[in-house]
Amino acid sequence: MRRTLAALVALSAAVLVGPAAVLVGPAAHADVTWSVVPANTGGPDGRTAIDLELAGGQQVVEHVAVINRSTEPVVFGIDAGDGYLTAKGYFDMRPSGVEPVDGGSWITVPETVTVAAGATSVVPVTVSVPTNATPGDHPAGVTASLETVSGQVRVQNRVGVRLNIRVTGDYVAKLAVTDVRAAYTASWNPFTPGTVEVTYTVANTGNVRAVTGNQVLTSTLFTKDTWTDPSTARARELMPGGRRTFTARLPGAWPLGPIGATIVALPSPATGPLPGVATQQAAATTRVWALPWPQSALAALLTLAVVAFRLNAARRRRRDLAWRQRAAVTSSEPRRTDGGAPGSALS
């Protein structure tokens, strides 16, 4: 059941999934910490998530344990919703005010649960898969929340458990690569190669969670290189219908004209090999021009230096020639020995 926040300003904290705890401060009049973990009817069972593989029309009852680690009884709100992965690959859930439309809408839970101080309560979680549900993965989650008020701000803190609901049928692991862009950054040092930065988006167009193994193939007039995506495995997981943008910086690229960049996305099921699952890789190509501006500037400077040197040498040669010519004219003029004035005659 959806829980409405009736305050002038409402904030919803991010969901902590797994055996985590939340501390609620003075607004709750006491420090309250709690955690939510997968369970059986007897209590926590050691799982980190609830993995289900069900056929359309099938129903199953699972359980989560809400553990109150504070010194007073607490009434927690219980909620179910659709799940998704953040940009860094962490599981999260839509805000509690958002009506679920996928796996979260298949889950029925009690509206609240009261847990005594230091106690654990097991909450039933009923998952009912529609008969017309599409095959593949439908992520969801269950949370235990506590609302606190600080001034006119109502804050909802949630801790949740991840449910990986998979509907049986024909599974497909398929990706698409879009929005490929490349840019070349030259080094200021003309004797050092530059860097190609490639940005691209990978979308999961299949119906199962997939890990994308990305490769970037670069080619110039003289070389071909293969680069492996350095992002972590967590960041490379995609939900069906999900997408993520990656940026790869590829060093060692000399500016030798056009540089081609091909992105190859290799899908594999996130849960490991699935018998009979068809996998389809995707690829997209772009091109960027890498012009040798630093090298051209260096060549221009060297050319100017050579021209200046030659012009200066030519001026020096002309100056020396003129000096020698003046010296030769001076040495060829007759010298007077009588000390007489010009034009006088001897008697």
Contacts in CASP RR format, 6 or more apart in sequence:
PFRMAT RR
TARGET T0000
AUTHOR 0000-0000-0000
METHOD contacts of the structure
MODEL  1
MRRTLAALVALSAAVLVGPAAVLVGPAAHADVTWSVVPANTGGPDGRTAI
DLELAGGQQVVEHVAVINRSTEPVVFGIDAGDGYLTAKGYFDMRPSGVEP
VDGGSWITVPETVTVAAGATSVVPVTVSVPTNATPGDHPAGVTASLETVS
GQVRVQNRVGVRLNIRVTGDYVAKLAVTDVRAAYTASWNPFTPGTVEVTY
TVANTGNVRAVTGNQVLTSTLFTKDTWTDPSTARARELMPGGRRTFTARL
PGAWPLGPIGATIVALPSPATGPLPGVATQQAAATTRVWALPWPQSALAA
LLTLAVVAFRLNAARRRRRDLAWRQRAAVTSSEPRRTDGGAPGSALS
1 79 0 8 1.000
1 111 0 8 1.000
2 79 0 8 1.000
2 96 0 8 1.000
2 97 0 8 1.000
2 99 0 8 1.000
3 77 0 8 1.000
3 79 0 8 1.000
3 96 0 8 1.000
3 97 0 8 1.000
3 111 0 8 1.000
3 145 0 8 1.000
3 147 0 8 1.000
3 156 0 8 1.000
4 97 0 8 1.000
5 12 0 8 1.000
5 97 0 8 1.000
5 147 0 8 1.000
5 154 0 8 1.000
5 156 0 8 1.000
6 154 0 8 1.000
7 149 0 8 1.000
7 152 0 8 1.000
7 153 0 8 1.000
7 154 0 8 1.000
8 152 0 8 1.000
8 153 0 8 1.000
9 152 0 8 1.000
9 153 0 8 1.000
9 154 0 8 1.000
10 153 0 8 1.000
10 154 0 8 1.000
10 156 0 8 1.000
11 153 0 8 1.000
11 154 0 8 1.000
11 155 0 8 1.000
11 156 0 8 1.000
12 95 0 8 1.000
12 96 0 8 1.000
12 97 0 8 1.000
12 155 0 8 1.000
12 156 0 8 1.000
12 158 0 8 1.000
13 22 0 8 1.000
13 155 0 8 1.000
13 156 0 8 1.000
13 157 0 8 1.000
13 158 0 8 1.000
14 92 0 8 1.000
14 158 0 8 1.000
15 91 0 8 1.000
15 92 0 8 1.000
15 93 0 8 1.000
15 143 0 8 1.000
15 158 0 8 1.000
15 159 0 8 1.000
15 160 0 8 1.000
16 22 0 8 1.000
16 158 0 8 1.000
16 159 0 8 1.000
16 160 0 8 1.000
17 49 0 8 1.000
17 90 0 8 1.000
17 91 0 8 1.000
17 92 0 8 1.000
17 93 0 8 1.000
17 141 0 8 1.000
17 159 0 8 1.000
17 160 0 8 1.000
17 161 0 8 1.000
17 162 0 8 1.000
18 35 0 8 1.000
18 36 0 8 1.000
18 37 0 8 1.000
18 48 0 8 1.000
18 49 0 8 1.000
18 159 0 8 1.000
18 160 0 8 1.000
18 161 0 8 1.000
18 162 0 8 1.000
19 35 0 8 1.000
19 37 0 8 1.000
19 48 0 8 1.000
20 35 0 8 1.000
20 159 0 8 1.000
20 160 0 8 1.000
21 33 0 8 1.000
21 34 0 8 1.000
21 35 0 8 1.000
21 69 0 8 1.000
21 159 0 8 1.000
22 32 0 8 1.000
22 33 0 8 1.000
22 34 0 8 1.000
22 146 0 8 1.000
22 157 0 8 1.000
22 158 0 8 1.000
22 159 0 8 1.000
23 31 0 8 1.000
23 32 0 8 1.000
23 33 0 8 1.000
24 31 0 8 1.000
24 32 0 8 1.000
24 33 0 8 1.000
24 146 0 8 1.000
24 148 0 8 1.000
24 157 0 8 1.000
25 31 0 8 1.000
25 32 0 8 1.000
25 148 0 8 1.000
27 148 0 8 1.000
27 149 0 8 1.000
27 150 0 8 1.000
27 155 0 8 1.000
28 146 0 8 1.000
28 148 0 8 1.000
30 70 0 8 1.000
30 71 0 8 1.000
30 72 0 8 1.000
31 70 0 8 1.000
32 68 0 8 1.000
32 70 0 8 1.000
32 72 0 8 1.000
32 74 0 8 1.000
32 146 0 8 1.000
33 69 0 8 1.000
33 70 0 8 1.000
34 66 0 8 1.000
34 67 0 8 1.000
34 68 0 8 1.000
34 69 0 8 1.000
34 70 0 8 1.000
34 74 0 8 1.000
34 76 0 8 1.000
34 115 0 8 1.000
34 144 0 8 1.000
34 146 0 8 1.000
34 159 0 8 1.000
35 66 0 8 1.000
35 67 0 8 1.000
35 69 0 8 1.000
35 159 0 8 1.000
36 64 0 8 1.000
36 65 0 8 1.000
36 66 0 8 1.000
36 67 0 8 1.000
36 142 0 8 1.000
36 143 0 8 1.000
36 144 0 8 1.000
36 159 0 8 1.000
36 160 0 8 1.000
36 161 0 8 1.000
37 44 0 8 1.000
37 46 0 8 1.000
37 47 0 8 1.000
37 64 0 8 1.000
37 65 0 8 1.000
37 67 0 8 1.000
37 161 0 8 1.000
38 44 0 8 1.000
38 45 0 8 1.000
38 46 0 8 1.000
38 47 0 8 1.000
38 48 0 8 1.000
38 49 0 8 1.000
38 50 0 8 1.000
38 62 0 8 1.000
38 63 0 8 1.000
38 64 0 8 1.000
38 65 0 8 1.000
38 161 0 8 1.000
39 45 0 8 1.000
39 63 0 8 1.000
39 64 0 8 1.000
39 65 0 8 1.000
39 122 0 8 1.000
40 63 0 8 1.000
40 122 0 8 1.000
41 63 0 8 1.000
41 122 0 8 1.000
42 122 0 8 1.000
43 63 0 8 1.000
43 65 0 8 1.000
43 120 0 8 1.000
43 122 0 8 1.000
44 65 0 8 1.000
44 67 0 8 1.000
44 120 0 8 1.000
48 162 0 8 1.000
49 161 0 8 1.000
49 162 0 8 1.000
49 163 0 8 1.000
49 164 0 8 1.000
50 62 0 8 1.000
50 64 0 8 1.000
50 125 0 8 1.000
50 161 0 8 1.000
50 162 0 8 1.000
50 163 0 8 1.000
50 164 0 8 1.000
51 164 0 8 1.000
51 166 0 8 1.000
51 271 0 8 1.000
52 60 0 8 1.000
52 62 0 8 1.000
52 127 0 8 1.000
52 163 0 8 1.000
52 164 0 8 1.000
52 165 0 8 1.000
52 166 0 8 1.000
53 166 0 8 1.000
53 168 0 8 1.000
54 60 0 8 1.000
54 127 0 8 1.000
54 129 0 8 1.000
54 165 0 8 1.000
54 166 0 8 1.000
54 167 0 8 1.000
54 168 0 8 1.000
55 129 0 8 1.000
55 167 0 8 1.000
55 168 0 8 1.000
56 129 0 8 1.000
56 130 0 8 1.000
56 131 0 8 1.000
56 132 0 8 1.000
56 133 0 8 1.000
56 167 0 8 1.000
56 168 0 8 1.000
57 128 0 8 1.000
57 129 0 8 1.000
57 130 0 8 1.000
57 131 0 8 1.000
57 133 0 8 1.000
58 129 0 8 1.000
59 126 0 8 1.000
59 127 0 8 1.000
59 128 0 8 1.000
59 129 0 8 1.000
60 126 0 8 1.000
60 127 0 8 1.000
61 124 0 8 1.000
61 125 0 8 1.000
61 126 0 8 1.000
61 127 0 8 1.000
62 124 0 8 1.000
62 125 0 8 1.000
62 126 0 8 1.000
62 127 0 8 1.000
62 163 0 8 1.000
63 122 0 8 1.000
63 123 0 8 1.000
63 124 0 8 1.000
63 125 0 8 1.000
64 122 0 8 1.000
64 123 0 8 1.000
64 125 0 8 1.000
64 142 0 8 1.000
64 144 0 8 1.000
64 160 0 8 1.000
64 161 0 8 1.000
65 120 0 8 1.000
65 121 0 8 1.000
65 122 0 8 1.000
65 123 0 8 1.000
66 76 0 8 1.000
66 78 0 8 1.000
66 113 0 8 1.000
66 115 0 8 1.000
66 120 0 8 1.000
66 121 0 8 1.000
66 122 0 8 1.000
66 123 0 8 1.000
66 144 0 8 1.000
67 115 0 8 1.000
67 118 0 8 1.000
67 119 0 8 1.000
67 120 0 8 1.000
68 74 0 8 1.000
68 76 0 8 1.000
68 115 0 8 1.000
68 116 0 8 1.000
68 117 0 8 1.000
68 118 0 8 1.000
68 119 0 8 1.000
68 120 0 8 1.000
68 121 0 8 1.000
69 118 0 8 1.000
70 117 0 8 1.000
70 118 0 8 1.000
71 117 0 8 1.000
71 118 0 8 1.000
72 117 0 8 1.000
73 114 0 8 1.000
73 115 0 8 1.000
73 116 0 8 1.000
73 117 0 8 1.000
74 114 0 8 1.000
74 115 0 8 1.000
74 146 0 8 1.000
75 112 0 8 1.000
75 113 0 8 1.000
75 114 0 8 1.000
76 112 0 8 1.000
76 113 0 8 1.000
76 114 0 8 1.000
76 115 0 8 1.000
76 144 0 8 1.000
76 145 0 8 1.000
76 146 0 8 1.000
77 111 0 8 1.000
77 112 0 8 1.000
77 113 0 8 1.000
77 144 0 8 1.000
77 145 0 8 1.000
77 146 0 8 1.000
78 109 0 8 1.000
78 110 0 8 1.000
78 111 0 8 1.000
78 112 0 8 1.000
78 113 0 8 1.000
78 123 0 8 1.000
78 142 0 8 1.000
78 143 0 8 1.000
78 144 0 8 1.000
78 145 0 8 1.000
79 96 0 8 1.000
79 109 0 8 1.000
79 142 0 8 1.000
79 143 0 8 1.000
79 145 0 8 1.000
79 158 0 8 1.000
80 100 0 8 1.000
80 104 0 8 1.000
80 107 0 8 1.000
80 108 0 8 1.000
80 109 0 8 1.000
80 125 0 8 1.000
80 140 0 8 1.000
80 141 0 8 1.000
80 142 0 8 1.000
80 143 0 8 1.000
81 93 0 8 1.000
81 94 0 8 1.000
81 96 0 8 1.000
81 98 0 8 1.000
81 100 0 8 1.000
81 103 0 8 1.000
81 104 0 8 1.000
81 105 0 8 1.000
81 107 0 8 1.000
81 140 0 8 1.000
81 141 0 8 1.000
81 142 0 8 1.000
81 143 0 8 1.000
82 93 0 8 1.000
82 94 0 8 1.000
82 98 0 8 1.000
82 100 0 8 1.000
82 101 0 8 1.000
82 102 0 8 1.000
82 103 0 8 1.000
82 104 0 8 1.000
82 105 0 8 1.000
82 139 0 8 1.000
82 140 0 8 1.000
82 141 0 8 1.000
83 91 0 8 1.000
83 92 0 8 1.000
83 93 0 8 1.000
83 94 0 8 1.000
83 104 0 8 1.000
83 139 0 8 1.000
83 140 0 8 1.000
83 141 0 8 1.000
83 162 0 8 1.000
83 239 0 8 1.000
84 91 0 8 1.000
84 92 0 8 1.000
84 93 0 8 1.000
84 94 0 8 1.000
84 139 0 8 1.000
84 239 0 8 1.000
84 242 0 8 1.000
85 91 0 8 1.000
85 92 0 8 1.000
85 237 0 8 1.000
85 238 0 8 1.000
85 239 0 8 1.000
85 242 0 8 1.000
86 92 0 8 1.000
87 244 0 8 1.000
88 234 0 8 1.000
88 235 0 8 1.000
89 234 0 8 1.000
89 235 0 8 1.000
89 237 0 8 1.000
89 244 0 8 1.000
90 234 0 8 1.000
91 139 0 8 1.000
91 162 0 8 1.000
93 140 0 8 1.000
93 141 0 8 1.000
93 143 0 8 1.000
93 158 0 8 1.000
93 160 0 8 1.000
94 100 0 8 1.000
96 143 0 8 1.000
96 145 0 8 1.000
96 156 0 8 1.000
96 158 0 8 1.000
99 105 0 8 1.000
100 107 0 8 1.000
100 140 0 8 1.000
102 138 0 8 1.000
102 139 0 8 1.000
102 140 0 8 1.000
103 138 0 8 1.000
103 139 0 8 1.000
103 140 0 8 1.000
103 163 0 8 1.000
103 165 0 8 1.000
104 138 0 8 1.000
104 140 0 8 1.000
104 141 0 8 1.000
104 163 0 8 1.000
106 127 0 8 1.000
106 128 0 8 1.000
106 129 0 8 1.000
106 130 0 8 1.000
106 133 0 8 1.000
106 138 0 8 1.000
106 140 0 8 1.000
106 165 0 8 1.000
107 125 0 8 1.000
107 126 0 8 1.000
107 127 0 8 1.000
107 140 0 8 1.000
107 141 0 8 1.000
107 142 0 8 1.000
107 163 0 8 1.000
108 125 0 8 1.000
108 126 0 8 1.000
108 128 0 8 1.000
109 123 0 8 1.000
109 124 0 8 1.000
109 125 0 8 1.000
109 126 0 8 1.000
109 142 0 8 1.000
110 123 0 8 1.000
110 124 0 8 1.000
113 121 0 8 1.000
113 123 0 8 1.000
113 144 0 8 1.000
114 121 0 8 1.000
115 121 0 8 1.000
123 142 0 8 1.000
123 144 0 8 1.000
125 142 0 8 1.000
125 163 0 8 1.000
127 163 0 8 1.000
127 165 0 8 1.000
129 165 0 8 1.000
129 167 0 8 1.000
133 167 0 8 1.000
134 167 0 8 1.000
134 207 0 8 1.000
135 167 0 8 1.000
135 168 0 8 1.000
135 169 0 8 1.000
135 170 0 8 1.000
135 171 0 8 1.000
135 207 0 8 1.000
136 166 0 8 1.000
136 167 0 8 1.000
136 169 0 8 1.000
136 171 0 8 1.000
136 207 0 8 1.000
136 208 0 8 1.000
136 240 0 8 1.000
137 164 0 8 1.000
137 165 0 8 1.000
137 166 0 8 1.000
137 207 0 8 1.000
137 208 0 8 1.000
137 209 0 8 1.000
137 239 0 8 1.000
137 240 0 8 1.000
138 165 0 8 1.000
138 166 0 8 1.000
138 167 0 8 1.000
139 162 0 8 1.000
139 163 0 8 1.000
139 164 0 8 1.000
139 165 0 8 1.000
139 209 0 8 1.000
139 239 0 8 1.000
140 163 0 8 1.000
140 165 0 8 1.000
141 160 0 8 1.000
141 161 0 8 1.000
141 162 0 8 1.000
141 163 0 8 1.000
142 160 0 8 1.000
142 161 0 8 1.000
142 163 0 8 1.000
143 158 0 8 1.000
143 159 0 8 1.000
143 160 0 8 1.000
143 161 0 8 1.000
144 158 0 8 1.000
144 159 0 8 1.000
144 160 0 8 1.000
145 156 0 8 1.000
145 157 0 8 1.000
145 158 0 8 1.000
145 159 0 8 1.000
146 156 0 8 1.000
146 157 0 8 1.000
147 154 0 8 1.000
147 155 0 8 1.000
147 156 0 8 1.000
147 157 0 8 1.000
148 154 0 8 1.000
148 155 0 8 1.000
148 157 0 8 1.000
149 155 0 8 1.000
164 209 0 8 1.000
164 271 0 8 1.000
166 208 0 8 1.000
171 207 0 8 1.000
171 208 0 8 1.000
171 269 0 8 1.000
171 274 0 8 1.000
171 276 0 8 1.000
171 277 0 8 1.000
171 278 0 8 1.000
172 206 0 8 1.000
172 207 0 8 1.000
172 208 0 8 1.000
172 277 0 8 1.000
172 278 0 8 1.000
172 280 0 8 1.000
173 206 0 8 1.000
173 208 0 8 1.000
173 210 0 8 1.000
173 267 0 8 1.000
173 268 0 8 1.000
173 269 0 8 1.000
173 274 0 8 1.000
173 277 0 8 1.000
173 278 0 8 1.000
173 279 0 8 1.000
173 280 0 8 1.000
174 204 0 8 1.000
174 205 0 8 1.000
174 206 0 8 1.000
174 210 0 8 1.000
174 267 0 8 1.000
174 278 0 8 1.000
174 279 0 8 1.000
174 280 0 8 1.000
174 282 0 8 1.000
175 202 0 8 1.000
175 203 0 8 1.000
175 204 0 8 1.000
175 205 0 8 1.000
175 206 0 8 1.000
175 210 0 8 1.000
175 212 0 8 1.000
175 238 0 8 1.000
175 265 0 8 1.000
175 267 0 8 1.000
175 280 0 8 1.000
175 281 0 8 1.000
175 282 0 8 1.000
176 202 0 8 1.000
176 203 0 8 1.000
176 205 0 8 1.000
176 265 0 8 1.000
176 282 0 8 1.000
177 200 0 8 1.000
177 201 0 8 1.000
177 202 0 8 1.000
177 203 0 8 1.000
177 263 0 8 1.000
177 264 0 8 1.000
177 265 0 8 1.000
177 282 0 8 1.000
177 283 0 8 1.000
177 284 0 8 1.000
178 200 0 8 1.000
178 201 0 8 1.000
178 203 0 8 1.000
178 284 0 8 1.000
179 199 0 8 1.000
179 200 0 8 1.000
179 201 0 8 1.000
179 245 0 8 1.000
180 198 0 8 1.000
180 199 0 8 1.000
180 200 0 8 1.000
180 261 0 8 1.000
180 263 0 8 1.000
180 284 0 8 1.000
180 285 0 8 1.000
180 286 0 8 1.000
181 198 0 8 1.000
181 199 0 8 1.000
181 200 0 8 1.000
181 286 0 8 1.000
182 196 0 8 1.000
182 197 0 8 1.000
182 198 0 8 1.000
182 199 0 8 1.000
182 259 0 8 1.000
182 260 0 8 1.000
182 261 0 8 1.000
182 286 0 8 1.000
182 287 0 8 1.000
182 288 0 8 1.000
183 196 0 8 1.000
183 197 0 8 1.000
183 288 0 8 1.000
184 194 0 8 1.000
184 195 0 8 1.000
184 196 0 8 1.000
184 197 0 8 1.000
184 253 0 8 1.000
184 255 0 8 1.000
184 259 0 8 1.000
184 288 0 8 1.000
184 289 0 8 1.000
184 290 0 8 1.000
185 194 0 8 1.000
185 195 0 8 1.000
185 196 0 8 1.000
185 197 0 8 1.000
186 194 0 8 1.000
186 255 0 8 1.000
186 290 0 8 1.000
186 292 0 8 1.000
186 293 0 8 1.000
186 294 0 8 1.000
187 193 0 8 1.000
187 194 0 8 1.000
187 195 0 8 1.000
187 294 0 8 1.000
188 294 0 8 1.000
189 294 0 8 1.000
190 292 0 8 1.000
190 294 0 8 1.000
190 295 0 8 1.000
190 297 0 8 1.000
190 298 0 8 1.000
193 251 0 8 1.000
193 252 0 8 1.000
193 253 0 8 1.000
193 254 0 8 1.000
193 255 0 8 1.000
194 251 0 8 1.000
194 252 0 8 1.000
194 253 0 8 1.000
194 254 0 8 1.000
194 255 0 8 1.000
194 290 0 8 1.000
195 249 0 8 1.000
195 250 0 8 1.000
195 251 0 8 1.000
195 252 0 8 1.000
195 253 0 8 1.000
196 218 0 8 1.000
196 249 0 8 1.000
196 250 0 8 1.000
196 253 0 8 1.000
196 259 0 8 1.000
196 261 0 8 1.000
196 288 0 8 1.000
196 290 0 8 1.000
197 247 0 8 1.000
197 248 0 8 1.000
197 249 0 8 1.000
197 250 0 8 1.000
198 216 0 8 1.000
198 247 0 8 1.000
198 248 0 8 1.000
198 250 0 8 1.000
198 261 0 8 1.000
198 263 0 8 1.000
198 286 0 8 1.000
199 245 0 8 1.000
199 246 0 8 1.000
199 247 0 8 1.000
199 248 0 8 1.000
200 245 0 8 1.000
200 246 0 8 1.000
200 263 0 8 1.000
200 284 0 8 1.000
201 243 0 8 1.000
201 244 0 8 1.000
201 245 0 8 1.000
201 246 0 8 1.000
202 212 0 8 1.000
202 214 0 8 1.000
202 238 0 8 1.000
202 243 0 8 1.000
202 244 0 8 1.000
202 246 0 8 1.000
202 265 0 8 1.000
202 282 0 8 1.000
203 238 0 8 1.000
203 241 0 8 1.000
203 242 0 8 1.000
203 243 0 8 1.000
204 210 0 8 1.000
204 212 0 8 1.000
204 238 0 8 1.000
204 239 0 8 1.000
204 240 0 8 1.000
204 241 0 8 1.000
204 242 0 8 1.000
204 243 0 8 1.000
204 267 0 8 1.000
205 241 0 8 1.000
206 240 0 8 1.000
206 241 0 8 1.000
207 240 0 8 1.000
208 240 0 8 1.000
208 269 0 8 1.000
208 270 0 8 1.000
208 271 0 8 1.000
208 274 0 8 1.000
208 277 0 8 1.000
209 237 0 8 1.000
209 238 0 8 1.000
209 239 0 8 1.000
209 240 0 8 1.000
209 269 0 8 1.000
209 270 0 8 1.000
209 271 0 8 1.000
210 237 0 8 1.000
210 238 0 8 1.000
210 267 0 8 1.000
210 268 0 8 1.000
210 269 0 8 1.000
210 270 0 8 1.000
211 233 0 8 1.000
211 236 0 8 1.000
211 237 0 8 1.000
211 238 0 8 1.000
211 267 0 8 1.000
211 268 0 8 1.000
211 269 0 8 1.000
211 270 0 8 1.000
212 229 0 8 1.000
212 236 0 8 1.000
212 238 0 8 1.000
212 265 0 8 1.000
212 266 0 8 1.000
212 267 0 8 1.000
213 229 0 8 1.000
213 236 0 8 1.000
213 265 0 8 1.000
213 266 0 8 1.000
213 267 0 8 1.000
213 268 0 8 1.000
214 228 0 8 1.000
214 229 0 8 1.000
214 231 0 8 1.000
214 236 0 8 1.000
214 246 0 8 1.000
214 248 0 8 1.000
214 263 0 8 1.000
214 264 0 8 1.000
214 265 0 8 1.000
214 266 0 8 1.000
215 226 0 8 1.000
215 227 0 8 1.000
215 228 0 8 1.000
215 229 0 8 1.000
215 263 0 8 1.000
215 264 0 8 1.000
215 266 0 8 1.000
216 226 0 8 1.000
216 227 0 8 1.000
216 229 0 8 1.000
216 248 0 8 1.000
216 250 0 8 1.000
216 261 0 8 1.000
216 262 0 8 1.000
216 263 0 8 1.000
216 264 0 8 1.000
217 224 0 8 1.000
217 225 0 8 1.000
217 226 0 8 1.000
217 227 0 8 1.000
217 261 0 8 1.000
217 262 0 8 1.000
217 264 0 8 1.000
218 224 0 8 1.000
218 225 0 8 1.000
218 227 0 8 1.000
218 250 0 8 1.000
218 253 0 8 1.000
218 259 0 8 1.000
218 260 0 8 1.000
218 261 0 8 1.000
218 262 0 8 1.000
219 225 0 8 1.000
219 259 0 8 1.000
219 260 0 8 1.000
219 262 0 8 1.000
220 253 0 8 1.000
220 254 0 8 1.000
220 256 0 8 1.000
220 257 0 8 1.000
220 258 0 8 1.000
220 259 0 8 1.000
220 260 0 8 1.000
220 290 0 8 1.000
221 256 0 8 1.000
221 257 0 8 1.000
221 258 0 8 1.000
222 256 0 8 1.000
225 250 0 8 1.000
227 248 0 8 1.000
227 250 0 8 1.000
229 236 0 8 1.000
229 246 0 8 1.000
229 248 0 8 1.000
230 248 0 8 1.000
231 246 0 8 1.000
235 244 0 8 1.000
236 244 0 8 1.000
237 270 0 8 1.000
238 244 0 8 1.000
250 261 0 8 1.000
253 259 0 8 1.000
253 290 0 8 1.000
254 290 0 8 1.000
254 292 0 8 1.000
255 290 0 8 1.000
255 291 0 8 1.000
255 292 0 8 1.000
255 293 0 8 1.000
255 294 0 8 1.000
255 295 0 8 1.000
256 290 0 8 1.000
256 292 0 8 1.000
257 289 0 8 1.000
257 290 0 8 1.000
257 291 0 8 1.000
257 292 0 8 1.000
258 287 0 8 1.000
258 288 0 8 1.000
258 289 0 8 1.000
258 290 0 8 1.000
259 287 0 8 1.000
259 288 0 8 1.000
259 289 0 8 1.000
259 290 0 8 1.000
260 285 0 8 1.000
260 286 0 8 1.000
260 287 0 8 1.000
260 288 0 8 1.000
261 285 0 8 1.000
261 286 0 8 1.000
261 287 0 8 1.000
261 288 0 8 1.000
262 283 0 8 1.000
262 284 0 8 1.000
262 285 0 8 1.000
263 283 0 8 1.000
263 284 0 8 1.000
263 285 0 8 1.000
264 281 0 8 1.000
264 282 0 8 1.000
264 283 0 8 1.000
265 281 0 8 1.000
265 282 0 8 1.000
265 283 0 8 1.000
266 279 0 8 1.000
266 281 0 8 1.000
267 279 0 8 1.000
267 280 0 8 1.000
267 281 0 8 1.000
267 282 0 8 1.000
268 279 0 8 1.000
269 277 0 8 1.000
END
